[in-house]
Amino acid sequence: MDFEWLDCTPGHPDGSDRRAKVAATELANRAATLFRLGFSQAAATKRLCERIAWEFDPPSKYGCHSRPASLSDQAISKIVADTFARRPGG
């Protein structure tokens, strides 16, 4: 007996890049919200780094649970700095 819903479609070859772009956009939006709430740049960076670390806990070197380089602490710091430089809604 065949179940067509049981067949898994293959993922996109650039799926990990797409997920990283979405995550970076979400981090920029969260950084803008933290800016509007009056957080300092250092506090916002720390909070967002901890969030990403929690999301990819336990850390893995392989598979979907590996933390991409585009979401490293340095990359998050740059996203927050760029967002705070724009002064969103401020």
Secondary structure, 3 states (H helix, E strand, C coil): CCCHHHCCCCCCCCHHHHHHHHHHHHHHHHHHHHHHCCCCHHHHHHHHHHHHHHHCCCCECCHHHECCHHHCHHHHHHHHHHHHHHCCCC
